[in-house]
Amino acid sequence: MTEKPKGLTRRQLLKSSATTLAVGAAATAKAATVVGVPEWVPFDHNGPMHYDTPGWQFFTAAEASAVEAIVARLIPADDLSVSGKDAGCAVFIDRQLAGEYGTFSRLYMQGPFEKGTPMQGDQSELVPRDRYRLGLAGLEGYCQKQFQKSFAALAPEVQDKVLTGLEKGEIVLDGIDAKLFFQQVLGNTMEGFFADPVYGGNRDMVSWKMIGFPGARYDYRPYIAQHNQKLNLVPLSISGSSAWTKKG
């Protein structure tokens, strides 16, 4: 005859513990309905609280002038939007370089560094801060040698030719591959043009208004049933503002 175990079995203990946790969670959980725009708290260690600080956080004055000239040609003003410069793309890049992105602190950056295949992507040992410092210095040296002027002082059509030369790798820059530098600036310019305005670019939500993007809205329930209709929603930033106009 098999004796019944005394006390709690393992199964009974686990079941009892799970029930206790569920009851405890149910007792402490409280549902809440958010009314209006919720307050957004920036990241403690790398948030955009400093992005409304006037002045350049990473670029020197000369570097900033060159970057503003570059982004103005990469995204020229037209009947759809303002230029990349007026949209704050240079400010966006400056603030990103001043933060963790500038040092690639979240990426593995130990050697050896070898040239990768196109499928492997960027394999450079240079972090974004280095790419801009070397690239802008190399660009200044090239323009002074070829035109006896800084890039920002060149005529727009000449600036376009220089940028095309960088993109195709036809121009040699001291200290950095020209194509790598161009791709870095182009990618960051596009990010700044379309990112949330709280990060310094997309000033007055110009790109969001252009493409009809409603922004960082947290509740779309009133519009779910409105199919095939133009809603004309005013874009909202993460900060809750519909008109972010901070400048660098």
N, C-alpha and C positions, 0 to 999 in steps of 0.2 A: 504494500500500500504506500502510495506516494504522499508524503506530508506536504501540506500547503505552506508556501513560504510565509514567514512571519514579517510583519511590517510592510513597507512599501517596496514594490518591485521596481526595476529600472523603468519599465514602460509607464507605470503609474507616476513615478517621480517626474519623468519628462513631460507627461501629459499635464500633471499638476503645475509644473513650472511654466509651461506654455500658456496655460489658462490664466495663471496669475499675471504674466507679462501682458497678455491681451487685455485683461480687465484694467490693469494699471495704465496702459496706454490710452484706452478708451476714456478712462476717468480724467486724464490730464490733457487730452487733445481737445482743442477748441477751434471750431470753424470760424472763419472771419471773412467778411465781404469787403473788398477794397473799394472805396468810393473816391472818385477823383483820380488824380495822378499820384501814384505812390512815390515816396521819397527815395531817391537813389543815392546810396552811400558808396563812394569810390573805393577801390581797393586800397587797403591801408599802406601797402608797401610800394605800389606802382600805379596809383590812381591818377586821374586827370585833374586833380584839384589844382595843380600848378600850371595847367594849360592856359589859364586866363591871366597868368603873370606876364606883364609887358616885357619886351626885350627878347633877345635870342638866348636860348638855354644851352645850345651846343655850338652853333655856327658862329664864326667871327663875322664882322660886318661885311668883309669882302666875300666870304663864302656865302653868306646869306644873299647878297646881290646876285651872285652867279646862279644860285639855286632858284631864286625867284625868276631870273631870266630864262632858265631852262624850263621850268614848269609852265611859264607863260607861252612857250613855243610848243611844248608837248600837248597842252590843252589851250589852244588860242581862243580868244573871245569870238563868238559868232552870235547869230540871232537866237540860239538856243540857250546859251549860258555865258557867264563871264569867263575870264581866263583862269588857268590853274593858279596863277599868282593871286588874283583877286578872290578866288575861292578858298585861299588859305592853305594850299598844298605845301608850300615851303614851311609854314608854321607847323603843320602836321609832322613833316619829316623831322624838323628840328626837335620837337618834343619827343618823338619816338627815339631818336638817337640819344637824347638825354636820359632816357629810361633804360629798362632792362633789354629792350630790343636792340639797342645800340651795341651791346656787348655780346649778344647771343648767349646770355647767361643761362638760359634754359635748354640750350642745345649742347650736345656732345661735341667738343671742339679739340679733342686730343688727336695728335698725328698717328700714323703718317698721313700726309696729304698727297694724293695722287690725282691727276687729271681724270675725271670720270667720263663715261660715255654719255651721250645725250639722254639715255633712259635713266641714268643715275642722278642727273641734275647737278646742282651747285656743289662742288667739292672744295671750294677755296678755303684757305685758312684765315682769310681776312674777314673780320666781323664788320657789320655795317658802318661803325664809326671809322674804321680804318679805310674802308672803301670810299667813303666820302672825303676824308682828309686827303688821301692819296689821289683820288680821282679829280677833285677840284684843284689841287695843286698842279697836277699834270695838265689839266685843261687850261689853267692860267698860263703855264709855261708854253704850251702849244700856241695859244692865241697871241701871246706876246711875240713869239718868234715869227709867226706867219703874218700877223696883222698889226703888230705893235700896239695892241689894245687888249683890254680884258674882254671876256666873253659878253658880259653885260653891256659893254659899249658898242658891240657890233650891230650892224643893221640886221633886222629880222631875217631877211633872206640869207644872209651870211651865217647867222646862227643856225638856221635850218640845215645848211650844207654841212656845218660842223657836226651837228647832232646826227645827221645821216651818216657821216664818216665814222662816228663813234659806233653807231648801231651796226654798221657793216664790218667794223674792224679795220677800216682803211686808214685810220689815224692811230699813231702810236703814242701812248702816254707813258711818261716816266713813272715807274713804281706800281702800275696796275694795268691789267688788260682792259682796253677801251670798251669792248663789248660787255664785259662784266660790270663795269661802272655804269654804262648806259642802261643795262637791264635793271640794275639796282635802283637807279633814279626813276626810270619809267614805272616799275612796279610800285614803288612808294608813292609816286605821283597819283597813280590810279587809286591806290588805297586812300590817300588823303582826299581825293575828290568825292569818293562815294562813302567814306566812313561817317560814323555819327559825328555831328559837329562838336560834341564835347571834347573830341580829341584834337581840335584845332583847325581841321579842314572843313570842306563842305559848308562854307560860311553861308549863313542864312538858308541852309538846306537847299542850295541852288541845284545840286544834282538830283536830289530826291524829288524836288518839284518838277524838274525836267522830265524824269521818267515816271512820275506818278506814284512813287513809293511812299506809303503812309508813315513810315518811320517805326519807332519803337513803341507801338501801341500794345498794351497788354490784354485788351479785351475787344474781340471782334464780333461778339454775339449779336449786337444790333444789326449787323450787316450780313449775317450768314444767309438769310433768305433772299437777299437782293441780288439776283443773278443777272448777268449781262447788263449791268447798270454802271455808269460812271459815278463814283461816289464823291470825288473831289474832296477827299479828306486832307486837312491841313497836316503836314508831317510833324511828328513829335520826336524830339531828341530823347536820349536816355535821361537827361536831366529834367525832362518834362516840359522844356521850353519849346515853343514853336517858332522862335526867332533867335537862334544863337548867333550873336554878332561879335564875340570876343575876337580880339586881334593880337598878333604877336608884337 
